[in-house]
Amino acid sequence: MKDQSGYPKRSAKNDQDVVDQLNKSLEKLDVAISFETPHPSHFKEKIKIQRAESKKKRLRELLIFTVTAAVILSFLFFALYLQPAMFLLLQVLTVVFICCYTVHVKRKVKMSHE
């Protein structure tokens, strides 16, 4: 058996005191860190608020999209009626730009995968 002269002698009373101190410390820790689970109605209210905010955000984005689309379309119709040649030129340039951009992006994607 190993020599245990370096260790203090332990008694049952001393062990019980250590256990009591640990229990008291753990109880204090539980009180300090305790938390309560919110009532389900709290979560329902949070969901209701989040839905309302989401709805407002979507309506705002839809309004911005609608106004932007109306402005763009009105410029296109204006160009079509006042300067049909300019309108057709814009259409051709747009198609050429989209084709070139698509080819360019495909090359970048292909190069990045290699």
All heavy atoms as an XYZ file, in Angstrom:
932
protein
N       0.833     -1.182      0.000
C       0.000      0.000      0.000
C       0.877      1.244      0.000
O       1.957      1.258      0.570
C      -0.903     -0.033      1.233
C      -2.069      0.832      1.085
S      -3.294      0.279      2.264
C      -4.188      1.719      2.394
N       0.413      2.310     -0.635
C       1.191      3.538     -0.746
C       1.260      4.252      0.601
O       0.346      4.173      1.407
C       0.563      4.479     -1.773
C       0.730      4.026     -3.185
C       0.199      5.099     -4.103
C       0.404      4.711     -5.531
N      -0.098      5.717     -6.444
N       2.309      4.996      0.718
C       2.481      5.805      1.913
C       1.638      7.072      1.747
O       1.830      7.838      0.806
C       3.957      6.156      2.086
C       4.190      7.014      3.313
O       3.382      6.915      4.255
O       5.170      7.787      3.311
N       0.716      7.280      2.659
C      -0.172      8.435      2.578
C       0.130      9.449      3.674
O      -0.753     10.152      4.137
C      -1.622      7.983      2.659
C      -2.051      7.130      1.490
C      -3.512      6.752      1.567
O      -4.177      7.029      2.549
N      -4.002      6.122      0.525
N       1.359      9.539      4.054
C       1.715     10.453      5.138
C       1.567     11.916      4.731
O       1.387     12.784      5.575
C       3.149     10.175      5.617
O       4.044     10.396      4.541
N       1.629     12.209      3.436
C       1.510     13.581      2.950
C       0.087     14.085      2.925
O      -0.157     15.288      2.829
N      -0.880     13.204      3.015
C      -2.284     13.589      2.966
C      -2.808     13.807      4.374
O      -2.457     13.079      5.295
C      -3.115     12.504      2.282
C      -2.760     12.321      0.825
C      -2.021     11.225      0.399
C      -3.174     13.253     -0.119
C      -1.701     11.056     -0.927
C      -2.853     13.086     -1.458
C      -2.115     11.990     -1.855
O      -1.789     11.822     -3.167
N      -3.681     14.820      4.538
C      -4.253     15.004      5.889
C      -5.213     13.859      6.202
O      -5.813     13.264      5.324
C      -4.993     16.335      5.784
C      -5.230     16.544      4.333
C      -4.137     15.812      3.608
N      -5.314     13.571      7.464
C      -6.234     12.507      7.880
C      -7.653     13.006      7.707
O      -7.977     14.143      8.025
C      -5.968     12.119      9.324
C      -4.646     11.439      9.478
C      -4.533     10.843     10.821
C      -3.199     10.100     10.888
N      -3.042      9.362     12.089
N      -8.483     12.146      7.208
C      -9.859     12.515      6.930
C     -10.759     11.822      7.927
O     -10.558     10.655      8.265
C     -10.221     12.113      5.513
C      -9.364     12.862      4.483
C      -9.554     12.360      3.105
N     -10.938     12.467      2.698
C     -11.428     11.924      1.589
N     -10.643     11.257      0.786
N     -12.682     12.059      1.291
N     -11.778     12.547      8.320
C     -12.752     11.948      9.218
C     -14.138     12.094      8.601
O     -14.356     12.890      7.694
C     -12.714     12.639     10.587
O     -13.149     13.973     10.458
N     -15.060     11.323      9.087
C     -16.429     11.369      8.576
C     -17.052     12.729      8.837
O     -17.798     13.257      8.010
C     -17.262     10.257      9.207
N     -16.737     13.347      9.993
C     -17.284     14.656     10.325
C     -16.751     15.704      9.347
O     -17.491     16.547      8.852
C     -16.919     15.024     11.758
C     -17.537     16.338     12.199
C     -17.213     16.587     13.655
C     -17.929     17.752     14.244
N     -17.858     18.974     13.633
N     -15.450     15.632      9.054
C     -14.831     16.568      8.120
C     -15.437     16.413      6.715
O     -15.712     17.392      6.031
C     -13.321     16.349      8.094
C     -12.588     17.498      7.424
O     -13.166     18.551      7.203
N     -11.335     17.285      7.119
N     -15.660     15.166      6.304
C     -16.278     14.915      5.003
C     -17.691     15.480      4.945
O     -18.098     16.071      3.940
C     -16.315     13.411      4.714
C     -14.938     12.856      4.381
O     -14.027     13.670      4.097
O     -14.796     11.622      4.387
N     -18.414     15.332      6.057
C     -19.798     15.833      6.099
C     -19.793     17.363      6.022
O     -20.651     17.954      5.365
C     -20.504     15.355      7.366
C     -21.981     15.669      7.402
C     -22.749     15.050      6.245
O     -22.489     13.924      5.839
N     -23.690     15.795      5.710
N     -18.833     18.017      6.673
C     -18.736     19.476      6.611
C     -18.475     19.942      5.178
O     -19.052     20.917      4.712
C     -17.614     19.975      7.525
C     -17.948     19.823      8.999
O     -19.149     19.671      9.314
O     -17.003     19.855      9.825
N     -17.577     19.229      4.479
C     -17.267     19.571      3.084
C     -18.503     19.400      2.213
O     -18.823     20.247      1.372
C     -16.091     18.721      2.565
C     -15.929     18.895      1.069
C     -14.811     19.082      3.293
N     -19.238     18.330      2.429
C     -20.464     18.081      1.654
C     -21.486     19.176      1.937
O     -22.136     19.695      1.017
C     -21.025     16.678      1.965
C     -22.420     16.509      1.395
C     -20.101     15.601      1.441
N     -21.627     19.575      3.195
C     -22.582     20.638      3.542
C     -22.187     21.964      2.888
O     -23.028     22.691      2.359
C     -22.663     20.805      5.061
C     -23.389     19.654      5.743
O     -24.141     18.930      5.049
O     -23.187     19.481      6.966
N     -20.892     22.271      2.907
C     -20.418     23.502      2.270
C     -20.679     23.475      0.762
O     -21.100     24.481      0.169
C     -18.922     23.692      2.525
C     -18.588     24.198      3.898
C     -17.083     24.375      4.074
O     -16.301     23.760      3.370
N     -16.706     25.221      5.036
N     -20.423     22.345      0.158
C     -20.688     22.221     -1.285
C     -22.167     22.398     -1.588
O     -22.546     23.083     -2.544
C     -20.193     20.874     -1.813
C     -18.688     20.750     -2.015
C     -18.330     19.303     -2.349
C     -18.220     21.673     -3.100
N     -23.017     21.783     -0.776
C     -24.461     21.913     -0.988
C     -24.912     23.358     -0.843
O     -25.717     23.858     -1.649
C     -25.224     21.018     -0.022
C     -25.198     19.562     -0.446
O     -25.019     19.248     -1.620
N     -25.356     18.659      0.508
N     -24.404     24.065      0.173
C     -24.770     25.473      0.364
C     -24.299     26.312     -0.821
O     -25.030     27.170     -1.322
C     -24.170     26.007      1.662
C     -24.854     25.495      2.907
C     -24.187     26.032      4.160
C     -24.811     25.422      5.404
N     -24.136     25.846      6.636
N     -23.072     26.060     -1.268
C     -22.542     26.817     -2.419
C     -23.350     26.553     -3.672
O     -23.640     27.468     -4.455
C     -21.079     26.444     -2.659
O     -20.288     26.826     -1.567
N     -23.734     25.302     -3.884
C     -24.549     24.969     -5.062
C     -25.928     25.604     -4.983
O     -26.472     26.057     -5.992
C     -24.657     23.452     -5.217
C     -23.379     22.749     -5.683
C     -23.560     21.230     -5.632
C     -22.985     23.182     -7.069
N     -26.509     25.668     -3.793
C     -27.811     26.323     -3.639
C     -27.703     27.816     -3.944
O     -28.569     28.395     -4.603
C     -28.343     26.096     -2.221
C     -28.849     24.688     -1.983
C     -29.239     24.445     -0.529
O     -29.222     25.405      0.276
O     -29.559     23.287     -0.211
N     -26.614     28.455     -3.455
C     -26.402     29.875     -3.759
C     -26.243     30.084     -5.263
O     -26.755     31.043     -5.822
C     -25.165     30.387     -3.025
C     -25.347     30.554     -1.546
C     -24.067     31.070     -0.905
C     -24.190     31.148      0.598
N     -22.927     31.586      1.234
N     -25.517     29.171     -5.898
C     -25.325     29.256     -7.342
C     -26.654     29.095     -8.081
O     -26.944     29.814     -9.034
C     -24.332     28.187     -7.797
C     -23.910     28.223     -9.259
C     -23.125     29.498     -9.539
C     -23.079     27.018     -9.606
N     -27.478     28.161     -7.635
C     -28.805     27.968     -8.245
C     -29.652     29.223     -8.124
O     -30.351     29.608     -9.071
C     -29.527     26.788     -7.600
C     -29.000     25.445     -8.067
O     -28.296     25.427     -9.092
O     -29.281     24.422     -7.407
N     -29.600     29.876     -6.957
C     -30.393     31.090     -6.757
C     -29.862     32.214     -7.639
O     -30.628     32.969     -8.248
C     -30.371     31.504     -5.259
C     -30.942     32.897     -5.080
C     -31.124     30.487     -4.429
N     -28.535     32.322     -7.744
C     -27.939     33.403     -8.528
C     -28.192     33.235    -10.021
O     -28.350     34.212    -10.751
C     -26.435     33.469     -8.258
N     -28.242     31.997    -10.504
C     -28.364     31.746    -11.942
C     -29.769     31.295    -12.319
O     -30.043     31.029    -13.464
C     -27.314     30.706    -12.385
C     -25.922     31.200    -12.054
C     -27.404     30.415    -13.867
C     -24.821     30.261    -12.424
N     -30.662     31.250    -11.389
C     -31.997     30.717    -11.688
C     -32.690     31.548    -12.764
O     -32.478     32.748    -12.887
C     -32.852     30.683    -10.424
O     -33.156     31.989    -10.023
N     -33.502     30.894    -13.558
C     -34.279     31.563    -14.586
C     -35.636     30.885    -14.655
O     -35.790     29.736    -14.285
C     -33.585     31.514    -15.950
C     -33.415     30.127    -16.491
C     -34.363     29.572    -17.323
C     -32.302     29.365    -16.153
C     -34.211     28.289    -17.819
C     -32.143     28.085    -16.647
C     -33.092     27.544    -17.480
N     -36.589     31.656    -15.127
C     -37.945     31.135    -15.255
C     -38.287     30.994    -16.727
O     -37.926     31.836    -17.537
C     -38.932     32.079    -14.584
C     -38.744     32.193    -13.086
C     -39.755     33.141    -12.462
O     -40.807     33.413    -13.097
O     -39.474     33.619    -11.369
N     -38.993     29.950    -17.047
C     -39.464     29.764    -18.411
C     -40.675     30.669    -18.616
O     -41.618     30.623    -17.834
C     -39.862     28.294    -18.654
O     -38.759     27.467    -18.341
C     -40.298     28.080    -20.080
N     -40.635     31.513    -19.639
C     -41.774     32.406    -19.866
C     -43.051     31.624    -20.174
O     -43.021     30.494    -20.658
C     -41.345     33.220    -21.096
C     -39.873     33.077    -21.181
C     -39.552     31.747    -20.583
N     -44.149     32.268    -19.892
C     -45.463     31.677    -20.152
C     -45.678     31.567    -21.661
O     -45.188     32.404    -22.425
C     -46.534     32.566    -19.514
C     -47.857     31.892    -19.403
N     -48.787     31.967    -20.397
C     -48.381     31.116    -18.427
C     -49.862     31.273    -20.040
N     -49.633     30.749    -18.846
N     -46.380     30.541    -22.131
C     -46.618     30.396    -23.586
C     -47.256     31.629    -24.231
O     -47.013     31.919    -25.400
C     -47.539     29.190    -23.681
C     -47.235     28.387    -22.462
C     -46.888     29.390    -21.395
N     -48.045     32.376    -23.468
C     -48.663     33.577    -24.048
C     -47.591     34.610    -24.421
O     -47.771     35.391    -25.349
C     -49.664     34.186    -23.068
O     -48.998     34.624    -21.893
N     -46.485     34.600    -23.697
C     -45.367     35.495    -24.027
C     -44.842     35.190    -25.421
O     -44.602     36.099    -26.218
C     -44.259     35.335    -22.980
C     -42.989     36.035    -23.330
N     -42.835     37.393    -23.231
C     -41.810     35.555    -23.794
C     -41.617     37.723    -23.608
N     -40.962     36.623    -23.959
N     -44.688     33.895    -25.717
C     -44.190     33.502    -27.033
C     -45.211     33.815    -28.121
O     -44.853     34.240    -29.217
C     -43.831     32.013    -27.049
C     -42.669     31.679    -26.172
C     -42.837     30.925    -25.031
C     -41.399     32.133    -26.490
C     -41.763     30.629    -24.219
C     -40.310     31.836    -25.683
C     -40.501     31.087    -24.539
N     -46.490     33.614    -27.819
C     -47.535     33.942    -28.791
C     -47.525     35.434    -29.113
O     -47.685     35.831    -30.266
C     -48.906     33.523    -28.258
C     -49.110     32.032    -28.227
C     -50.470     31.673    -27.677
C     -50.621     30.156    -27.611
N     -51.900     29.766    -27.017
N     -47.323     36.255    -28.087
C     -47.267     37.700    -28.291
C     -46.049     38.082    -29.136
O     -46.146     38.917    -30.037
C     -47.210     38.417    -26.933
C     -47.380     39.900    -27.023
C     -48.755     40.312    -27.515
O     -49.739     39.594    -27.269
O     -48.839     41.360    -28.182
N     -44.906     37.445    -28.868
C     -43.701     37.698    -29.665
C     -43.936     37.338    -31.130
O     -43.516     38.054    -32.037
C     -42.513     36.883    -29.129
C     -41.927     37.406    -27.873
C     -40.928     38.449    -28.219
C     -40.035     38.707    -27.024
N     -39.128     39.797    -27.247
N     -44.591     36.196    -31.373
C     -44.886     35.763    -32.740
C     -45.810     36.766    -33.424
O     -45.604     37.124    -34.582
C     -45.486     34.343    -32.741
C     -44.424     33.327    -32.329
C     -46.082     34.001    -34.095
C     -44.968     31.940    -32.085
N     -46.802     37.241    -32.699
C     -47.750     38.211    -33.265
C     -47.018     39.499    -33.651
O     -47.231     40.048    -34.736
C     -48.846     38.519    -32.245
C     -49.943     39.414    -32.790
C     -50.920     39.816    -31.707
C     -51.903     38.701    -31.445
N     -52.960     39.105    -30.488
N     -46.137     39.977    -32.793
C     -45.373     41.193    -33.077
C     -44.461     40.979    -34.285
O     -44.375     41.829    -35.173
C     -44.555     41.611    -31.835
C     -45.494     42.088    -30.729
C     -43.550     42.695    -32.184
C     -44.827     42.278    -29.391
N     -43.797     39.822    -34.323
C     -42.878     39.523    -35.433
C     -43.632     39.444    -36.758
O     -43.144     39.935    -37.780
C     -42.143     38.201    -35.155
C     -41.068     37.875    -36.147
C     -39.912     38.838    -36.100
O     -39.618     39.408    -35.066
N     -39.260     39.021    -37.226
N     -44.799     38.844    -36.740
C     -45.604     38.757    -37.969
C     -46.031     40.144    -38.444
O     -46.027     40.429    -39.645
C     -46.825     37.875    -37.746
C     -46.508     36.414    -37.755
C     -47.748     35.577    -37.629
N     -47.410     34.159    -37.650
C     -48.211     33.193    -37.257
N     -49.414     33.477    -36.803
N     -47.812     31.937    -37.309
N     -46.434     40.999    -37.496
C     -46.847     42.357    -37.870
C     -45.682     43.128    -38.478
O     -45.848     43.813    -39.500
C     -47.387     43.088    -36.639
N     -44.491     43.012    -37.867
C     -43.319     43.692    -38.412
C     -42.956     43.143    -39.788
O     -42.607     43.893    -40.695
C     -42.128     43.544    -37.459
C     -42.271     44.334    -36.188
C     -41.145     44.053    -35.199
O     -40.256     43.231    -35.503
O     -41.170     44.659    -34.122
N     -43.064     41.831    -39.949
C     -42.755     41.207    -41.231
C     -43.736     41.671    -42.307
O     -43.342     41.944    -43.443
C     -42.795     39.684    -41.080
O     -42.571     39.050    -42.297
N     -44.993     41.776    -41.934
C     -46.010     42.220    -42.891
C     -45.753     43.662    -43.323
O     -45.835     43.982    -44.514
C     -47.397     42.099    -42.266
C     -48.520     42.411    -43.221
C     -49.868     42.186    -42.578
C     -50.973     42.492    -43.547
N     -52.298     42.291    -42.954
N     -45.399     44.522    -42.362
C     -45.088     45.916    -42.701
C     -43.884     45.986    -43.637
O     -43.874     46.748    -44.604
C     -44.786     46.721    -41.436
C     -45.984     47.089    -40.626
C     -45.579     47.892    -39.410
C     -46.771     48.199    -38.524
N     -46.377     48.939    -37.316
N     -42.876     45.173    -43.350
C     -41.669     45.178    -44.171
C     -41.981     44.716    -45.596
O     -41.525     45.308    -46.569
C     -40.616     44.273    -43.544
C     -39.291     44.295    -44.247
C     -38.270     43.419    -43.541
C     -36.968     43.405    -44.285
N     -35.973     42.534    -43.661
N     -42.781     43.642    -45.718
C     -43.143     43.149    -47.058
C     -43.956     44.182    -47.824
O     -43.757     44.370    -49.029
C     -43.908     41.836    -46.951
C     -43.012     40.638    -46.697
C     -43.813     39.397    -46.690
N     -44.629     39.485    -45.472
C     -45.486     38.591    -45.072
N     -45.706     37.534    -45.783
N     -46.160     38.743    -43.957
N     -44.895     44.838    -47.156
C     -45.704     45.855    -47.828
C     -44.837     47.028    -48.286
O     -45.028     47.552    -49.385
C     -46.814     46.353    -46.902
C     -47.968     45.376    -46.691
C     -48.935     45.910    -45.640
C     -48.704     45.115    -47.995
N     -43.877     47.423    -47.455
C     -42.969     48.507    -47.832
C     -42.144     48.109    -49.052
O     -41.993     48.879    -50.005
C     -42.061     48.845    -46.651
C     -41.280     50.111    -46.857
C     -40.463     50.494    -45.624
N     -39.102     50.725    -46.066
C     -38.072     49.916    -45.910
N     -38.222     48.795    -45.271
N     -36.888     50.224    -46.368
N     -41.599     46.890    -49.042
C     -40.812     46.416    -50.181
C     -41.665     46.307    -51.440
O     -41.209     46.629    -52.542
C     -40.170     45.078    -49.858
C     -39.045     45.181    -48.841
C     -38.480     43.830    -48.442
O     -39.010     42.780    -48.884
O     -37.508     43.819    -47.678
N     -42.908     45.861    -51.287
C     -43.814     45.763    -52.433
C     -44.124     47.148    -52.994
O     -44.161     47.330    -54.219
C     -45.106     45.052    -52.025
C     -46.140     44.845    -53.118
C     -45.579     43.947    -54.224
C     -47.412     44.245    -52.543
N     -44.301     48.117    -52.117
C     -44.565     49.481    -52.564
C     -43.361     50.037    -53.324
O     -43.517     50.627    -54.406
C     -44.903     50.376    -51.376
C     -45.149     51.838    -51.696
C     -46.400     51.993    -52.554
C     -45.278     52.641    -50.429
N     -42.160     49.815    -52.790
C     -40.943     50.284    -53.467
C     -40.804     49.616    -54.833
O     -40.490     50.264    -55.835
C     -39.701     50.031    -52.591
C     -39.725     50.954    -51.380
C     -38.415     50.234    -53.382
C     -38.670     50.626    -50.342
N     -41.052     48.315    -54.891
C     -40.976     47.585    -56.158
C     -41.989     48.125    -57.158
O     -41.667     48.341    -58.331
C     -41.215     46.089    -55.920
C     -41.316     45.303    -57.180
C     -40.183     44.967    -57.904
C     -42.550     44.895    -57.665
C     -40.269     44.239    -59.075
C     -42.656     44.167    -58.833
C     -41.512     43.839    -59.544
N     -43.210     48.356    -56.708
C     -44.267     48.831    -57.599
C     -43.935     50.217    -58.155
O     -44.087     50.467    -59.361
C     -45.616     48.867    -56.850
O     -45.880     47.573    -56.322
C     -46.747     49.286    -57.762
N     -43.470     51.101    -57.303
C     -43.125     52.456    -57.754
C     -41.958     52.400    -58.734
O     -41.978     53.055    -59.791
C     -42.801     53.364    -56.542
C     -42.183     54.673    -56.985
C     -44.050     53.610    -55.727
N     -40.943     51.599    -58.401
C     -39.787     51.476    -59.295
C     -40.200     50.906    -60.648
O     -39.777     51.404    -61.704
C     -38.714     50.581    -58.655
O     -38.371     51.110    -57.377
C     -37.473     50.499    -59.512
N     -41.008     49.862    -60.628
C     -41.473     49.261    -61.880
C     -42.294     50.261    -62.693
O     -42.144     50.349    -63.919
C     -42.288     48.008    -61.586
N     -43.145     51.028    -62.023
C     -43.962     52.019    -62.732
C     -43.080     53.090    -63.381
O     -43.324     53.498    -64.530
C     -44.962     52.657    -61.780
N     -42.050     53.529    -62.668
C     -41.150     54.550    -63.223
C     -40.403     53.993    -64.433
O     -40.328     54.647    -65.489
C     -40.166     55.049    -62.141
C     -39.042     55.874    -62.746
C     -40.908     55.855    -61.086
N     -39.862     52.792    -64.300
C     -39.125     52.186    -65.416
C     -40.029     51.983    -66.628
O     -39.659     52.312    -67.760
C     -38.476     50.864    -64.976
C     -37.343     51.148    -63.993
C     -37.950     50.070    -66.179
C     -36.774     49.914    -63.337
N     -41.220     51.444    -66.393
C     -42.148     51.214    -67.510
C     -42.591     52.527    -68.154
O     -42.737     52.607    -69.377
C     -43.352     50.410    -67.044
C     -43.090     48.930    -66.777
C     -44.336     48.266    -66.193
C     -42.660     48.216    -68.045
N     -42.804     53.538    -67.338
C     -43.218     54.815    -67.937
C     -42.101     55.396    -68.797
O     -42.371     55.952    -69.867
C     -43.642     55.807    -66.845
O     -42.550     56.127    -66.017
N     -40.838     55.265    -68.360
C     -39.732     55.715    -69.199
C     -39.649     54.910    -70.491
O     -39.382     55.456    -71.561
C     -38.397     55.635    -68.450
C     -38.160     56.787    -67.521
C     -37.856     56.560    -66.192
C     -38.241     58.098    -67.972
C     -37.633     57.613    -65.338
C     -38.017     59.163    -67.115
C     -37.713     58.918    -65.784
N     -39.882     53.608    -70.399
C     -39.836     52.781    -71.606
C     -40.948     53.160    -72.590
O     -40.718     53.260    -73.789
C     -39.920     51.299    -71.242
C     -38.655     50.691    -70.633
C     -38.902     49.249    -70.221
C     -37.508     50.753    -71.634
N     -42.169     53.349    -72.069
C     -43.272     53.740    -72.950
C     -43.037     55.135    -73.522
O     -43.332     55.399    -74.685
C     -44.618     53.688    -72.219
C     -45.105     52.289    -71.987
C     -45.525     51.882    -70.733
C     -45.157     51.364    -73.020
C     -45.974     50.601    -70.515
C     -45.610     50.076    -72.809
C     -46.014     49.689    -71.556
N     -42.493     56.014    -72.712
C     -42.170     57.356    -73.171
C     -41.147     57.287    -74.317
O     -41.315     57.951    -75.353
C     -41.614     58.163    -71.984
C     -41.389     59.598    -72.272
C     -42.453     60.469    -72.475
C     -40.100     60.116    -72.322
C     -42.245     61.798    -72.728
C     -39.876     61.454    -72.575
C     -40.953     62.308    -72.780
N     -40.121     56.448    -74.122
C     -39.106     56.300    -75.176
C     -39.701     55.639    -76.416
O     -39.354     55.990    -77.546
C     -37.928     55.479    -74.657
N     -40.615     54.691    -76.223
C     -41.223     53.988    -77.350
C     -42.039     54.950    -78.213
O     -41.973     54.899    -79.445
C     -42.107     52.840    -76.862
C     -42.889     52.063    -77.907
C     -41.924     51.335    -78.836
C     -43.820     51.065    -77.251
N     -42.805     55.826    -77.592
C     -43.668     56.718    -78.365
C     -42.921     57.923    -78.924
O     -43.225     58.388    -80.016
C     -44.855     57.186    -77.511
C     -45.851     56.076    -77.310
C     -46.116     55.581    -76.048
C     -46.517     55.504    -78.385
C     -47.019     54.553    -75.850
C     -47.423     54.470    -78.208
C     -47.667     53.999    -76.940
O     -48.555     52.978    -76.763
N     -41.944     58.436    -78.192
C     -41.253     59.638    -78.673
C     -40.089     59.310    -79.602
O     -39.854     60.029    -80.567
C     -40.751     60.470    -77.492
C     -41.842     61.128    -76.657
C     -41.232     61.950    -75.539
C     -42.730     62.024    -77.516
N     -39.363     58.218    -79.280
C     -38.195     57.875    -80.095
C     -38.132     56.347    -80.251
O     -37.411     55.669    -79.524
C     -36.910     58.379    -79.434
C     -36.860     59.880    -79.313
C     -35.597     60.324    -78.579
O     -34.914     59.527    -77.980
N     -35.317     61.611    -78.656
N     -38.888     55.814    -81.192
C     -38.915     54.365    -81.363
C     -37.538     53.784    -81.698
O     -37.205     52.681    -81.250
C     -39.887     54.140    -82.517
C     -40.604     55.414    -82.719
C     -39.814     56.483    -82.091
N     -36.729     54.512    -82.450
C     -35.394     53.995    -82.789
C     -34.541     53.865    -81.530
O     -33.818     52.867    -81.349
C     -34.713     54.918    -83.788
N     -34.615     54.832    -80.621
C     -33.862     54.768    -79.367
C     -34.356     53.611    -78.505
O     -33.559     52.915    -77.862
C     -34.008     56.088    -78.604
C     -33.234     56.120    -77.316
S     -31.473     55.960    -77.582
C     -31.019     57.652    -77.634
N     -35.662     53.395    -78.507
C     -36.237     52.289    -77.738
C     -35.696     50.952    -78.248
O     -35.283     50.109    -77.457
C     -37.769     52.321    -77.837
C     -38.427     51.156    -77.152
C     -38.544     51.130    -75.773
C     -38.927     50.099    -77.890
C     -39.150     50.065    -75.136
C     -39.529     49.022    -77.261
C     -39.644     49.008    -75.884
N     -35.726     50.759    -79.547
C     -35.217     49.505    -80.112
C     -33.722     49.341    -79.846
O     -33.260     48.238    -79.558
C     -35.521     49.434    -81.605
C     -37.015     49.327    -81.959
C     -37.196     49.401    -83.462
C     -37.592     48.037    -81.404
N     -32.971     50.416    -79.922
C     -31.544     50.365    -79.626
C     -31.307     49.954    -78.172
O     -30.446     49.113    -77.883
C     -30.894     51.730    -79.905
C     -29.393     51.818    -79.615
C     -28.619     50.923    -80.580
C     -28.922     53.253    -79.715
N     -32.090     50.505    -77.270
C     -31.977     50.113    -75.857
C     -32.296     48.636    -75.655
O     -31.631     47.947    -74.869
C     -32.904     50.963    -74.988
C     -32.449     52.379    -74.691
C     -33.534     53.141    -73.952
C     -31.174     52.372    -73.876
N     -33.308     48.148    -76.368
C     -33.668     46.737    -76.242
C     -32.540     45.835    -76.733
O     -32.192     44.846    -76.091
C     -34.954     46.446    -77.024
C     -36.186     47.144    -76.482
C     -36.496     46.714    -75.071
O     -36.492     45.535    -74.758
N     -36.760     47.670    -74.200
N     -31.961     46.176    -77.877
C     -30.862     45.376    -78.433
C     -29.655     45.430    -77.507
O     -29.024     44.399    -77.217
C     -30.509     45.862    -79.867
C     -29.221     45.213    -80.351
C     -31.658     45.579    -80.812
N     -29.300     46.613    -77.021
C     -28.164     46.744    -76.112
C     -28.385     45.954    -74.816
O     -27.452     45.346    -74.284
C     -27.898     48.215    -75.795
C     -27.300     49.044    -76.926
C     -27.188     50.510    -76.505
C     -25.945     48.498    -77.335
N     -29.590     45.928    -74.335
C     -29.906     45.170    -73.123
C     -29.697     43.681    -73.346
O     -29.093     42.989    -72.522
C     -31.355     45.447    -72.678
O     -31.518     46.841    -72.472
C     -31.692     44.696    -71.414
N     -30.190     43.168    -74.476
C     -30.023     41.744    -74.781
C     -28.547     41.401    -74.935
O     -28.074     40.381    -74.410
C     -30.830     41.362    -76.047
C     -30.487     39.960    -76.501
C     -32.323     41.493    -75.779
N     -27.789     42.233    -75.632
C     -26.349     41.993    -75.810
C     -25.640     42.022    -74.459
O     -24.809     41.161    -74.163
C     -25.737     43.038    -76.783
C     -24.222     42.973    -76.777
C     -26.289     42.829    -78.178
N     -25.980     42.984    -73.620
C     -25.365     43.074    -72.295
C     -25.661     41.834    -71.459
O     -24.762     41.281    -70.821
C     -25.853     44.328    -71.565
C     -25.402     44.381    -70.131
C     -24.096     44.712    -69.820
C     -26.285     44.087    -69.102
C     -23.671     44.755    -68.505
C     -25.868     44.121    -67.791
C     -24.563     44.464    -67.482
N     -26.901     41.375    -71.465
C     -27.271     40.190    -70.690
C     -26.516     38.960    -71.183
O     -26.021     38.156    -70.390
C     -28.799     39.970    -70.722
C     -29.489     41.065    -69.914
C     -29.172     38.595    -70.193
C     -30.986     41.060    -70.015
N     -26.403     38.810    -72.500
C     -25.662     37.670    -73.053
C     -24.190     37.716    -72.651
O     -23.622     36.703    -72.207
C     -25.798     37.641    -74.575
S     -27.452     37.238    -75.138
N     -23.563     38.872    -72.799
C     -22.141     39.008    -72.434
C     -21.935     38.769    -70.943
O     -20.983     38.082    -70.533
C     -21.617     40.389    -72.812
S     -21.524     40.646    -74.593
N     -22.793     39.313    -70.143
C     -22.675     39.145    -68.698
C     -22.830     37.678    -68.305
O     -22.092     37.168    -67.464
C     -23.718     40.013    -67.984
C     -23.616     39.947    -66.486
C     -22.617     40.633    -65.819
C     -24.520     39.188    -65.742
C     -22.508     40.572    -64.444
C     -24.420     39.117    -64.373
C     -23.408     39.812    -63.717
O     -23.310     39.740    -62.359
N     -23.791     36.989    -68.920
C     -24.015     35.572    -68.620
C     -22.789     34.744    -68.989
O     -22.353     33.883    -68.221
C     -25.254     35.054    -69.373
O     -26.379     35.865    -69.034
C     -25.540     33.616    -69.036
N     -22.214     34.996    -70.162
C     -21.010     34.267    -70.577
C     -19.870     34.558    -69.608
O     -19.145     33.655    -69.189
C     -20.632     34.641    -72.028
C     -19.258     34.119    -72.384
C     -21.682     34.109    -72.996
N     -19.716     35.796    -69.223
C     -18.647     36.192    -68.292
C     -18.806     35.493    -66.943
O     -17.834     34.978    -66.383
C     -18.652     37.712    -68.115
C     -17.648     38.210    -67.137
N     -16.302     38.187    -67.388
C     -17.806     38.747    -65.895
C     -15.664     38.678    -66.348
N     -16.560     39.034    -65.430
N     -20.013     35.462    -66.417
C     -20.264     34.819    -65.125
C     -20.039     33.310    -65.225
O     -19.443     32.710    -64.327
C     -21.695     35.131    -64.622
C     -22.062     34.267    -63.437
C     -21.817     36.599    -64.264
N     -20.467     32.698    -66.310
C     -20.249     31.255    -66.482
C     -18.762     30.938    -66.510
O     -18.326     29.942    -65.948
C     -20.927     30.742    -67.753
C     -22.398     30.517    -67.598
C     -22.972     29.830    -68.821
C     -24.440     29.544    -68.630
N     -24.994     28.815    -69.754
N     -17.969     31.791    -67.153
C     -16.526     31.572    -67.175
C     -15.927     31.668    -65.782
O     -15.099     30.863    -65.396
C     -15.840     32.597    -68.081
C     -15.884     32.247    -69.530
C     -14.970     33.161    -70.320
N     -15.359     33.151    -71.703
C     -15.213     34.155    -72.540
N     -14.674     35.290    -72.110
N     -15.584     34.057    -73.789
N     -16.369     32.660    -65.023
C     -15.866     32.824    -63.657
C     -16.217     31.612    -62.803
O     -15.391     31.105    -62.060
C     -16.474     34.072    -63.017
C     -15.672     35.304    -63.182
C     -16.280     36.400    -62.334
C     -15.333     37.551    -62.214
N     -15.881     38.640    -61.434
N     -17.446     31.150    -62.928
C     -17.883     29.991    -62.141
C     -17.110     28.752    -62.554
O     -16.657     27.974    -61.718
C     -19.408     29.774    -62.303
C     -19.831     28.462    -61.690
C     -20.176     30.925    -61.671
N     -16.921     28.577    -63.845
C     -16.195     27.421    -64.342
C     -14.749     27.445    -63.872
O     -14.198     26.436    -63.462
C     -16.254     27.370    -65.880
C     -15.733     26.099    -66.476
C     -15.951     26.084    -67.980
C     -15.481     24.773    -68.579
N     -15.673     24.725    -70.024
N     -14.119     28.627    -63.899
C     -12.727     28.751    -63.457
C     -12.607     28.507    -61.962
O     -11.643     27.935    -61.498
C     -12.171     30.124    -63.812
C     -11.881     30.316    -65.262
S     -11.235     31.974    -65.479
C     -10.949     31.962    -67.219
N     -13.570     28.945    -61.194
C     -13.488     28.781    -59.746
C     -13.689     27.326    -59.322
O     -13.235     26.914    -58.272
C     -14.502     29.675    -59.047
O     -15.812     29.245    -59.334
N     -14.367     26.533    -60.153
C     -14.591     25.116    -59.838
C     -13.423     24.245    -60.253
O     -13.331     23.104    -59.867
C     -15.880     24.609    -60.486
C     -17.111     25.120    -59.811
N     -17.494     24.701    -58.565
C     -18.040     26.031    -60.194
C     -18.604     25.323    -58.211
N     -18.962     26.136    -59.193
N     -12.537     24.774    -61.080
C     -11.405     23.970    -61.541
C     -10.262     23.994    -60.582
O     -10.021     24.723    -59.775
C     -10.939     24.443    -62.937
C     -11.955     24.140    -63.998
C     -11.523     24.683    -65.362
O     -10.540     25.444    -65.453
O     -12.184     24.339    -66.349
